[in-house]
Amino acid sequence: MVFARAPLAGRVKTRLAPRIGAAAAARLHARLIGSAVRTALDARCGPVELHATERHRFFDTLNVQVRLQRGRDLGERMQHALRSALRRHRSAILIGADAPSLTPGDLRRAVRWLSGGTDLVLAPAEDGGYALIGARRLSPSLFANIEWGSADVLAQTIANIARAGLKKRLLRTVWDVDRPEDLERLRGRRFSSAWRRGARR
């Protein structure tokens, strides 16, 4: 599952907009979404879904099933998506659309760990959050009392996992695109061509 906001100018990548403009920030967000979908498809771990905050015509170009997120905050929305997926599959992986450094190999490794008995797999992000969460089992309190958007998201989630008595493993640490300095890391990356291939799929 790829979690994403609709690429609307002024409502996404707001910390990048002062440098590149709101319209360019929205276009960048759309390319990142396309790149995340391509990464999920290339991993070949199972069916791919896009879980969006709202409908948008761009999502129709990606040729994957689109579902709407449900919940009052990010934690509720992820809990609902994972719980629903686990009714249909033995395990489920949820990734954000902001981490072009995630690879298909990262997703495949998460699947192997989940198949081997790990309850939860996370890919830490440099900013203190995480770019991927894979689940075989869930706890109702998994996403409780998380300060979303803070540098403590990963630590608070790991604490919840420990309290629930679940087994976890961590993938390598990745970086995401959220701040102006992150734009430099995108230079030379070919995620835009991956987005175009995904749009034609």
N, CA, C and O of each residue as an XYZ file, in Angstrom:
804
protein
N       0.842     -1.183      0.000
C       0.000      0.000      0.000
C       0.885      1.244      0.000
O       1.804      1.376      0.808
N       0.585      2.146     -0.923
C       1.287      3.426     -0.972
C       0.343      4.485     -0.416
O      -0.744      4.697     -0.954
N       0.752      5.142      0.646
C      -0.041      6.210      1.256
C       0.379      7.537      0.636
O       1.570      7.833      0.546
N      -0.594      8.337      0.208
C      -0.244      9.596     -0.452
C      -1.360     10.621     -0.317
O      -2.544     10.287     -0.291
N      -0.947     11.865     -0.234
C      -1.877     12.969     -0.344
C      -2.072     13.318     -1.813
O      -1.198     13.060     -2.642
N      -3.207     13.898     -2.127
C      -3.434     14.358     -3.495
C      -2.447     15.479     -3.813
O      -2.201     16.332     -2.960
N      -1.873     15.501     -5.027
C      -0.862     16.499     -5.391
C      -1.478     17.854     -5.729
O      -1.528     18.252     -6.893
N      -1.939     18.547     -4.714
C      -2.598     19.839     -4.894
C      -1.681     20.966     -4.459
O      -1.150     20.941     -3.349
N      -1.490     21.951     -5.321
C      -0.607     23.078     -5.025
C      -1.056     23.795     -3.763
O      -2.237     24.093     -3.583
N      -0.103     24.062     -2.904
C      -0.388     24.747     -1.652
C      -0.762     23.831     -0.512
O      -0.897     24.278      0.627
N      -0.935     22.523     -0.810
C      -1.348     21.584      0.229
C      -0.375     20.427      0.423
O      -0.549     19.617      1.334
N       0.633     20.346     -0.414
C       1.662     19.314     -0.270
C       3.038     19.962     -0.393
O       3.204     20.983     -1.059
N       4.015     19.347      0.262
C       5.395     19.831      0.219
C       5.484     21.327      0.530
O       6.165     22.085     -0.161
N       4.785     21.725      1.578
C       4.715     23.155      1.892
C       6.051     23.716      2.364
O       6.286     24.919      2.257
N       6.934     22.856      2.888
C       8.250     23.351      3.302
C       9.193     23.536      2.114
O      10.214     24.215      2.221
N       8.841     22.925      0.979
C       9.631     23.115     -0.233
C       9.115     24.268     -1.088
O       9.861     24.852     -1.873
N       7.841     24.588     -0.929
C       7.214     25.598     -1.784
C       7.908     26.960     -1.768
O       8.006     27.586     -2.824
N       8.397     27.455     -0.616
C       9.077     28.750     -0.656
C      10.274     28.791     -1.593
O      10.616     29.856     -2.109
N      10.919     27.646     -1.823
C      12.084     27.628     -2.704
C      11.708     27.389     -4.154
O      12.255     28.039     -5.045
N      10.783     26.467     -4.412
C      10.502     26.082     -5.800
C       9.113     26.491     -6.273
O       8.797     26.329     -7.451
N       8.279     27.018     -5.382
C       6.923     27.407     -5.756
C       5.922     26.301     -5.475
O       6.263     25.119     -5.512
N       4.695     26.688     -5.196
C       3.663     25.714     -4.818
C       3.330     24.755     -5.952
O       3.136     23.562     -5.718
N       3.263     25.268     -7.188
C       2.916     24.411     -8.321
C       4.015     23.377     -8.566
O       3.721     22.205     -8.799
N       5.275     23.805     -8.514
C       6.392     22.870     -8.712
C       6.442     21.849     -7.581
O       6.767     20.684     -7.812
N       6.125     22.272     -6.372
C       6.116     21.339     -5.247
C       5.051     20.263     -5.449
O       5.269     19.097     -5.121
N       3.897     20.659     -5.991
C       2.843     19.682     -6.257
C       3.262     18.720     -7.363
O       2.972     17.526     -7.286
N       3.944     19.229     -8.397
C       4.427     18.347     -9.469
C       5.474     17.372     -8.939
O       5.478     16.196     -9.304
N       6.357     17.866     -8.080
C       7.352     16.984     -7.467
C       6.669     15.894     -6.653
O       7.057     14.727     -6.715
N       5.659     16.276     -5.895
C       4.927     15.301     -5.082
C       4.315     14.225     -5.972
O       4.355     13.042     -5.634
N       3.752     14.626     -7.101
C       3.167     13.647     -8.022
C       4.227     12.690     -8.537
O       3.971     11.490     -8.635
N       5.411     13.188     -8.869
C       6.474     12.310     -9.353
C       6.927     11.349     -8.267
O       7.226     10.187     -8.541
N       6.979     11.838     -7.028
C       7.357     10.951     -5.928
C       6.325      9.850     -5.722
O       6.680      8.706     -5.439
N       5.056     10.193     -5.864
C       4.006      9.170     -5.760
C       4.204      8.117     -6.841
O       4.160      6.917     -6.571
N       4.423      8.583     -8.076
C       4.644      7.642     -9.170
C       5.849      6.752     -8.938
O       5.819      5.562     -9.251
N       6.904      7.324     -8.393
C       8.100      6.545     -8.088
C       7.821      5.500     -7.020
O       8.293      4.368     -7.127
N       7.061      5.862     -5.989
C       6.729      4.910     -4.927
C       5.879      3.762     -5.469
O       6.091      2.607     -5.101
N       4.923      4.074     -6.339
C       4.097      3.028     -6.943
C       4.957      2.098     -7.786
O       4.786      0.879     -7.740
N       5.890      2.673     -8.561
C       6.774      1.837     -9.378
C       7.635      0.937     -8.498
O       7.823     -0.236     -8.819
N       8.157      1.465     -7.396
C       8.952      0.652     -6.474
C       8.138     -0.526     -5.959
O       8.632     -1.652     -5.899
N       6.881     -0.260     -5.587
C       6.015     -1.329     -5.082
C       5.728     -2.366     -6.166
O       5.745     -3.566     -5.892
N       5.466     -1.916     -7.390
C       5.207     -2.850     -8.481
C       6.447     -3.683     -8.800
O       6.351     -4.890     -9.017
N       7.605     -3.033     -8.827
C       8.836     -3.743     -9.164
C       9.228     -4.763     -8.096
O       9.925     -5.733     -8.392
N       8.787     -4.550     -6.864
C       9.093     -5.505     -5.802
C       8.394     -6.847     -6.023
O       8.882     -7.884     -5.574
N       7.263     -6.828     -6.708
C       6.504     -8.044     -7.023
C       6.199     -8.868     -5.765
O       6.360    -10.088     -5.739
N       5.763     -8.172     -4.751
C       5.422     -8.842     -3.488
C       3.936     -9.159     -3.378
O       3.527     -9.890     -2.475
N       3.125     -8.620     -4.283
C       1.687     -8.810     -4.210
C       0.979     -7.642     -4.866
O       1.627     -6.769     -5.443
N      -0.347     -7.614     -4.785
C      -1.105     -6.515     -5.395
C      -0.735     -5.176     -4.765
O      -0.442     -5.098     -3.572
N      -0.754     -4.128     -5.579
C      -0.383     -2.786     -5.130
C      -1.622     -1.900     -5.114
O      -2.411     -1.897     -6.059
N      -1.780     -1.153     -4.031
C      -2.890     -0.207     -3.891
C      -2.340      1.164     -3.536
O      -1.333      1.285     -2.839
N      -3.012      2.182     -4.021
C      -2.711      3.551     -3.611
C      -3.798      3.996     -2.646
O      -4.980      3.982     -2.990
N      -3.408      4.391     -1.442
C      -4.355      4.874     -0.439
C      -4.219      6.388     -0.358
O      -3.221      6.909      0.140
N      -5.229      7.080     -0.852
C      -5.151      8.526     -1.039
C      -6.034      9.261     -0.036
O      -7.001      8.713      0.494
N      -5.672     10.513      0.206
C      -6.474     11.350      1.095
C      -7.777     11.765      0.429
O      -8.779     11.999      1.106
N      -7.764     11.858     -0.913
C      -8.956     12.226     -1.676
C      -8.737     11.833     -3.126
O      -7.615     11.527     -3.531
N      -9.806     11.840     -3.903
C      -9.706     11.494     -5.315
C      -8.969     12.596     -6.074
O      -9.085     13.778     -5.751
N      -8.208     12.181     -7.091
C      -7.505     13.140     -7.946
C      -7.261     12.460     -9.291
O      -6.946     11.271     -9.336
N      -7.402     13.196    -10.372
C      -7.272     12.597    -11.699
C      -5.882     12.005    -11.940
O      -5.740     11.061    -12.716
N      -4.863     12.549    -11.286
C      -3.518     12.001    -11.461
C      -3.458     10.532    -11.060
O      -2.758      9.742    -11.693
N      -4.176     10.172    -10.030
C      -4.123      8.790     -9.538
C      -4.619      7.800    -10.588
O      -4.205      6.641    -10.597
N      -5.507      8.260    -11.475
C      -6.041      7.364    -12.503
C      -4.984      6.980    -13.525
O      -5.153      5.989    -14.235
N      -3.891      7.744    -13.619
C      -2.839      7.436    -14.591
C      -1.909      6.328    -14.111
O      -1.107      5.816    -14.892
N      -2.004      5.956    -12.851
C      -1.048      5.006    -12.279
C      -1.463      3.558    -12.471
O      -0.646      2.654    -12.293
N      -2.713      3.323    -12.829
C      -3.200      1.981    -13.130
C      -3.017      0.994    -11.979
O      -2.642     -0.160    -12.190
N      -3.284      1.459    -10.770
C      -3.373      0.586     -9.604
C      -4.677      0.916     -8.895
O      -5.265      1.974     -9.119
N      -5.123      0.008     -8.041
C      -6.363      0.264     -7.326
C      -6.180      1.422     -6.365
O      -5.177      1.496     -5.655
N      -7.154      2.332     -6.340
C      -7.106      3.499     -5.460
C      -8.177      3.350     -4.386
O      -9.349      3.119     -4.682
N      -7.755      3.485     -3.152
C      -8.679      3.481     -2.020
C      -8.516      4.793     -1.263
O      -7.457      5.418     -1.309
N      -9.565      5.201     -0.570
C      -9.490      6.407      0.240
C      -9.113      6.053      1.668
O      -9.622      5.086      2.234
N      -8.219      6.844      2.244
C      -7.822      6.654      3.635
C      -9.006      6.969      4.552
O      -9.824      7.840      4.256
N      -9.078      6.248      5.662
C     -10.167      6.448      6.627
C      -9.581      6.595      8.016
O      -8.792      5.757      8.452
N      -9.958      7.649      8.712
C      -9.468      7.870     10.064
C      -9.262      9.340     10.338
O      -9.162     10.147      9.414
N      -9.199      9.691     11.627
C      -9.073     11.095     12.009
C      -7.643     11.601     11.956
O      -7.422     12.797     11.769
N      -6.672     10.719     12.117
C      -5.276     11.128     12.016
C      -4.507     10.037     11.296
O      -5.075      9.008     10.931
N      -3.209     10.259     11.089
C      -2.410      9.307     10.331
C      -2.407      7.931     10.982
O      -2.471      6.916     10.288
N      -2.333      7.888     12.306
C      -2.322      6.608     12.989
C      -3.586      5.799     12.734
O      -3.513      4.606     12.439
N      -4.734      6.439     12.845
C      -5.995      5.744     12.586
C      -6.073      5.284     11.135
O      -6.580      4.199     10.849
N      -5.575      6.102     10.227
C      -5.652      5.748      8.807
C      -4.751      4.548      8.492
O      -5.134      3.661      7.729
N      -3.561      4.528      9.079
C      -2.679      3.380      8.849
C      -3.217      2.131      9.528
O      -3.156      1.044      8.954
N      -3.741      2.264     10.734
C      -4.315      1.113     11.438
C      -5.449      0.506     10.618
O      -5.528     -0.713     10.467
N      -6.321      1.352     10.092
C      -7.445      0.855      9.298
C      -6.960      0.157      8.037
O      -7.453     -0.918      7.698
N      -5.990      0.760      7.330
C      -5.505      0.178      6.084
C      -4.829     -1.168      6.326
O      -5.079     -2.129      5.599
N      -3.979     -1.239      7.338
C      -3.281     -2.490      7.625
C      -4.239     -3.570      8.110
O      -4.150     -4.724      7.691
N      -5.152     -3.190      8.992
C      -6.106     -4.170      9.500
C      -6.963     -4.739      8.361
O      -7.223     -5.941      8.312
N      -7.395     -3.869      7.455
C      -8.200     -4.320      6.322
C      -7.396     -5.240      5.411
O      -7.909     -6.255      4.940
N      -6.129     -4.884      5.161
C      -5.295     -5.712      4.283
C      -5.027     -7.075      4.909
O      -4.991     -8.082      4.201
N      -4.838     -7.123      6.226
C      -4.531     -8.394      6.888
C      -5.730     -9.336      6.950
O      -5.575    -10.519      7.254
N      -6.900     -8.827      6.671
C      -8.047     -9.717      6.541
C      -7.985    -10.492      5.230
O      -8.597    -11.552      5.095
N      -7.234     -9.950      4.256
C      -7.169    -10.544      2.927
C      -5.828    -11.207      2.631
O      -5.728    -12.027      1.719
N      -4.803    -10.857      3.395
C      -3.453    -11.347      3.117
C      -2.752    -11.720      4.421
O      -3.132    -11.250      5.493
N      -1.738    -12.560      4.326
C      -0.999    -12.980      5.518
C      -0.153    -11.848      6.084
O       0.092    -11.797      7.289
N       0.287    -10.954      5.235
C       1.061     -9.802      5.693
C       0.767     -8.629      4.761
O       0.207     -8.803      3.679
N       1.150     -7.450      5.194
C       0.896     -6.245      4.401
C       2.029     -5.262      4.634
O       2.607     -5.208      5.719
N       2.340     -4.489      3.608
C       3.375     -3.463      3.694
C       2.767     -2.127      3.293
O       2.038     -2.022      2.307
N       3.082     -1.124      4.077
C       2.615      0.230      3.802
C       3.836      1.133      3.678
O       4.697      1.144      4.558
N       3.912      1.889      2.587
C       5.016      2.827      2.413
C       4.462      4.217      2.149
O       3.339      4.376      1.670
N       5.266      5.216      2.469
C       4.913      6.580      2.142
C       5.379      6.920      0.743
O       6.065      6.131      0.093
N       5.001      8.103      0.287
C       5.359      8.531     -1.062
C       6.537      9.493     -1.061
O       6.831     10.106     -2.087
N       7.212      9.636      0.069
C       8.236     10.673      0.196
C       9.651     10.132      0.265
O      10.582     10.905      0.490
N       9.850      8.833      0.081
C      11.174      8.247      0.284
C      11.654      7.549     -0.979
O      11.540      6.327     -1.081
N      12.191      8.294     -1.947
C      12.664      7.662     -3.178
C      13.865      6.759     -2.970
O      14.251      6.030     -3.884
N      14.467      6.793     -1.784
C      15.605      5.913     -1.509
C      15.169      4.491     -1.164
O      16.007      3.589     -1.133
N      13.880      4.269     -0.904
C      13.382      2.904     -0.718
C      13.507      2.148     -2.036
O      13.252      2.709     -3.102
N      13.896      0.888     -1.968
C      14.058      0.085     -3.179
C      13.137     -1.132     -3.148
O      12.644     -1.512     -2.086
N      12.903     -1.744     -4.312
C      12.149     -3.002     -4.312
C      12.773     -4.051     -3.402
O      12.061     -4.850     -2.792
N      14.113     -4.051     -3.307
C      14.781     -5.008     -2.425
C      14.417     -4.811     -0.966
O      14.315     -5.781     -0.215
N      14.220     -3.561     -0.556
C      13.791     -3.300      0.818
C      12.425     -3.932      1.078
O      12.201     -4.530      2.130
N      11.520     -3.798      0.119
C      10.190     -4.374      0.292
C      10.242     -5.890      0.316
O       9.548     -6.532      1.105
N      11.073     -6.463     -0.556
C      11.179     -7.931     -0.579
C      11.778     -8.451      0.722
O      11.357     -9.491      1.227
N      12.754     -7.736      1.264
C      13.334     -8.165      2.541
C      12.291     -8.110      3.650
O      12.227     -9.006      4.492
N      11.476     -7.060      3.653
C      10.419     -6.962      4.657
C       9.468     -8.151      4.561
O       9.056     -8.702      5.581
N       9.118     -8.547      3.337
C       8.230     -9.695      3.154
C       8.881    -10.965      3.687
O       8.219    -11.774      4.337
N      10.176    -11.149      3.418
C      10.859    -12.351      3.918
C      10.847    -12.387      5.438
O      10.593    -13.433      6.036
N      11.119    -11.260      6.058
C      11.123    -11.226      7.520
C       9.741    -11.509      8.092
O       9.609    -12.233      9.079
N       8.715    -10.940      7.477
C       7.355    -11.194      7.944
C       6.989    -12.666      7.750
O       6.359    -13.274      8.616
N       7.384    -13.228      6.620
C       7.108    -14.651      6.372
C       7.848    -15.540      7.357
O       7.415    -16.655      7.648
N       8.972    -15.037      7.871
C       9.764    -15.813      8.818
C       9.301    -15.696     10.261
O       9.908    -16.292     11.151
N       8.237    -14.939     10.509
C       7.681    -14.870     11.857
C       7.780    -13.532     12.548
O       7.241    -13.369     13.642
N       8.458    -12.558     11.942
C       8.490    -11.218     12.527
C       7.102    -10.598     12.439
O       6.421    -10.734     11.423
N       6.686     -9.923     13.495
C       5.352     -9.321     13.510
C       5.308     -7.996     12.763
O       4.351     -7.715     12.041
N       6.349     -7.182     12.939
C       6.366     -5.848     12.347
C       7.767     -5.529     11.837
O       8.763     -5.847     12.487
N       7.830     -4.900     10.674
C       9.089     -4.451     10.085
C       8.966     -2.961      9.797
O       7.955     -2.504      9.264
N      10.000     -2.208     10.154
C      10.001     -0.769      9.880
C      11.290     -0.381      9.162
O      12.346     -0.972      9.389
N      11.183      0.628      8.287
C      12.352      1.231      7.657
C      12.523      2.614      8.263
O      11.784      3.531      7.905
N      13.475      2.788      9.171
C      13.669      4.091      9.802
C      14.016      5.164      8.775
O      14.669      4.894      7.767
N      13.569      6.375      9.050
C      13.928      7.525      8.233
C      14.867      8.422      9.025
O      14.811      8.459     10.254
N      15.718      9.135      8.328
C      16.713      9.970      8.995
C      16.090     11.047      9.875
O      16.725     11.518     10.819
N      14.850     11.443      9.575
C      14.221     12.518     10.345
C      13.540     12.032     11.620
O      12.890     12.819     12.309
N      13.678     10.746     11.943
C      13.082     10.211     13.167
C      11.764      9.505     12.971
O      11.191      8.982     13.926
N      11.273      9.481     11.745
C      10.059      8.740     11.440
C      10.403      7.409     10.785
O      11.461      6.837     11.046
N       9.506      6.920      9.936
C       9.812      5.719      9.169
C       9.098      5.795      7.834
O       8.034      6.401      7.709
N       9.708      5.165      6.837
C       9.196      5.237      5.469
C       8.414      3.998      5.074
O       7.735      3.995      4.047
N       8.501      2.949      5.873
C       7.823      1.678      5.582
C       7.443      1.023      6.894
O       8.201      1.048      7.863
N       6.268      0.442      6.909
C       5.887     -0.442      8.005
C       5.209     -1.668      7.404
O       4.239     -1.560      6.654
N       5.738     -2.824      7.749
C       5.144     -4.073      7.319
C       4.585     -4.792      8.537
O       5.159     -4.717      9.624
N       3.479     -5.481      8.362
C       2.815     -6.100      9.505
C       2.313     -7.500      9.181
O       1.797     -7.766      8.095
N       2.478     -8.378     10.149
C       1.856     -9.711     10.136
C       0.809     -9.791     11.226
O      -0.205    -10.476     11.090
N       1.074     -9.070     12.322
C       0.134     -8.943     13.437
C       0.078     -7.480     13.843
O       1.041     -6.734     13.664
N      -1.065     -7.078     14.394
C      -1.250     -5.697     14.832
C      -1.687     -5.660     16.286
O      -2.228     -6.629     16.818
N      -1.441     -4.524     16.910
C      -1.972     -4.232     18.239
C      -2.874     -3.016     18.118
O      -2.561     -2.099     17.358
N      -3.994     -2.980     18.851
C      -4.860     -1.790     18.802
C      -4.145     -0.515     19.230
O      -4.544      0.585     18.849
N      -3.077     -0.667     20.031
C      -2.363      0.507     20.541
C      -1.107      0.832     19.741
O      -0.301      1.663     20.160
N      -0.938      0.178     18.586
C       0.298      0.344     17.826
C       0.583      1.806     17.497
O       1.726      2.254     17.591
N      -0.446      2.545     17.113
C      -0.241      3.933     16.695
C      -0.795      4.935     17.712
O      -1.062      6.087     17.370
N      -0.966      4.497     18.946
C      -1.527      5.378     19.972
C      -0.457      6.335     20.509
O       0.709      5.970     20.657
N      -0.884      7.559     20.795
C      -0.022      8.560     21.445
C       1.269      8.818     20.685
O       2.334      8.974     21.283
N       1.167      8.863     19.371
C       2.324      9.181     18.525
C       2.272     10.669     18.159
O       1.231     11.178     17.745
N       3.387     11.346     18.314
C       3.476     12.755     17.916
C       3.865     12.812     16.442
O       5.040     12.961     16.106
N       2.861     12.690     15.562
C       3.108     12.632     14.137
C       3.796     13.912     13.655
O       3.412     15.021     14.029
N       4.806     13.734     12.829
C       5.558     14.868     12.313
C       6.748     15.251     13.168
O       7.529     16.127     12.795
N       6.893     14.602     14.313
C       8.020     14.912     15.197
C       9.188     13.974     14.916
O       9.073     13.039     14.124
N      10.316     14.239     15.578
C      11.499     13.380     15.442
C      11.410     12.136     16.317
O      12.349     11.341     16.354
N      10.287     11.956     17.027
C      10.146     10.835     17.959
C       9.195      9.753     17.460
O       8.884      8.819     18.199
N       8.731      9.864     16.221
C       7.721      8.937     15.716
C       8.211      7.496     15.764
O       7.500      6.618     16.253
N       9.407      7.242     15.268
C       9.920      5.874     15.270
C      10.090      5.353     16.688
O       9.658      4.242     16.994
N      10.715      6.144     17.562
C      10.950      5.710     18.940
C       9.640      5.422     19.658
O       9.541      4.435     20.388
N       8.637      6.266     19.463
C       7.348      6.057     20.122
C       6.648      4.809     19.571
O       6.002      4.076     20.319
N       6.777      4.575     18.277
C       6.174      3.375     17.683
C       6.858      2.119     18.199
O       6.188      1.134     18.509
N       8.188      2.138     18.297
C       8.923      0.983     18.820
C       8.527      0.713     20.268
O       8.414     -0.444     20.675
N       8.316      1.774     21.047
C       7.882      1.591     22.433
C       6.504      0.926     22.479
O       6.263      0.054     23.314
N       5.608      1.333     21.590
C       4.286      0.707     21.540
C       4.391     -0.768     21.156
O       3.676     -1.609     21.699
N       5.282     -1.074     20.222
C       5.485     -2.466     19.809
C       5.978     -3.307     20.989
O       5.501     -4.420     21.213
N       6.932     -2.763     21.733
C       7.471     -3.490     22.881
C       6.392     -3.731     23.936
O       6.302     -4.825     24.493
N       5.580     -2.719     24.212
C       4.512     -2.877     25.213
C       3.491     -3.915     24.787
O       2.896     -4.591     25.626
N       3.288     -4.043     23.468
C       2.315     -5.016     22.965
C       2.885     -6.424     22.900
O       2.154     -7.376     22.627
N       4.199     -6.568     23.149
C       4.819     -7.889     23.123
C       4.989     -8.453     21.728
O       5.014     -9.671     21.550
N       5.107     -7.579     20.729
C       5.262     -8.021     19.346
C       6.740     -8.013     18.954
O       7.548     -7.279     19.524
N       7.069     -8.844     17.972
C       8.451     -8.931     17.490
C       8.637     -7.993     16.305
O       7.793     -7.941     15.411
N       9.747     -7.250     16.298
C      10.011     -6.299     15.231
C      11.420     -6.484     14.687
O      12.297     -7.036     15.351
N      11.615     -6.007     13.460
C      12.943     -5.896     12.871
C      12.996     -4.576     12.102
O      11.983     -4.089     11.601
N      14.196     -4.013     12.022
C      14.386     -2.731     11.344
C      15.197     -2.923     10.075
O      16.242     -3.572     10.086
N      14.710     -2.357      8.990
C      15.466     -2.289      7.752
C      16.515     -1.184      7.859
O      16.642     -0.541      8.901
N      17.256     -0.969      6.791
C      18.233      0.119      6.776
C      17.529      1.468      6.885
O      16.344      1.586      6.575
N      18.257      2.467      7.322
C      17.718      3.819      7.427
C      17.718      4.484      6.046
O      18.701      4.409      5.309
N      16.604      5.132      5.710
C      16.465      5.800      4.415
C      16.207      7.287      4.640
O      16.018      7.732      5.772
N      16.200      8.036      3.564
C      15.912      9.465      3.662
C      14.679      9.782      2.837
O      14.362      9.082      1.876
N      13.995     10.833      3.219
C      12.811     11.247      2.468
C      12.980     12.686      1.987
O      13.960     13.357      2.312
N      12.018     13.135      1.218
C      12.069     14.464      0.615
C      11.023     15.333      1.289
O       9.825     15.180      1.053
N      11.488     16.243      2.129
C      10.558     17.069      2.881
C      11.076     18.491      3.063
O      10.293     19.438      3.150
N      12.413     18.637      3.121
C      13.010     19.941      3.386
C      13.781     20.419      2.159
O      14.153     19.607      1.312
N      14.027     21.727      2.053
C      14.760     22.240      0.887
C      16.085     21.544      0.650
O      16.452     21.305     -0.500
N      16.818     21.211      1.714
C      18.109     20.555      1.530
C      17.979     19.158      0.944
O      18.939     18.625      0.386
N      16.790     18.556      1.067
C      16.590     17.225      0.491
C      16.552     17.259     -1.034
O      16.778     16.241     -1.688
N      16.265     18.432     -1.598
C      16.213     18.535     -3.054
C      17.547     18.206     -3.696
O      17.590     17.659     -4.798
N      18.642     18.539     -3.010
C      19.961     18.271     -3.563
C      20.177     16.778     -3.766
O      20.882     16.371     -4.690
N      19.579     15.969     -2.917
C      19.772     14.523     -3.035
C      19.052     13.951     -4.254
O      19.368     12.857     -4.720
N      18.089     14.701     -4.755
C      17.345     14.214     -5.910
C      18.080     14.463     -7.221
O      17.713     13.893     -8.249
N      19.091     15.290     -7.203
C      19.820     15.587     -8.438
C      20.440     14.310     -8.995
O      21.150     13.587     -8.295
N      20.157     14.050    -10.261
C      20.719     12.868    -10.899
C      19.918     11.602    -10.705
O      20.206     10.590    -11.344
N      18.901     11.631     -9.824
C      18.075     10.435     -9.638
C      17.085     10.327    -10.784
O      16.682     11.345    -11.348
N      16.693      9.134    -11.132
C      15.858      8.922    -12.311
C      14.449      8.498    -11.938
O      13.805      7.730    -12.652
N      13.979      9.014    -10.802
C      12.641      8.591    -10.389
C      11.569      9.129    -11.315
O      10.489      8.545    -11.403
N      11.842     10.250    -12.021
C      10.832     10.814    -12.922
C      10.556      9.874    -14.086
O       9.405      9.746    -14.504
N      11.595      9.202    -14.632
C      11.370      8.249    -15.709
C      10.618      7.032    -15.201
O       9.800      6.459    -15.921
N      10.891      6.629    -13.953
C      10.142      5.512    -13.367
C       8.673      5.871    -13.245
O       7.802      5.026    -13.449
N       8.397      7.136    -12.909
C       7.007      7.572    -12.813
C       6.324      7.470    -14.171
O       5.172      7.044    -14.255
N       7.028      7.860    -15.241
C       6.408      7.801    -16.562
C       6.108      6.359    -16.951
O       5.055      6.080    -17.525
N       7.035      5.425    -16.641
C       6.775      4.016    -16.950
C       5.580      3.516    -16.158
O       4.748      2.774    -16.681
N       5.495      3.922    -14.892
C       4.371      3.490    -14.058
C       3.060      4.025    -14.554
O       2.040      3.344    -14.456
N       3.055      5.252    -15.097
C       1.822      5.849    -15.590
C       1.313      5.119    -16.819
O       0.115      5.127    -17.099
N       2.241      4.474    -17.571
C       1.806      3.769    -18.788
C       1.417      2.331    -18.505
O       0.804      1.670    -19.342
N       1.772      1.851    -17.330
C       1.562      0.415    -17.037
C       0.086      0.059    -17.065
O      -0.275     -1.097    -16.843
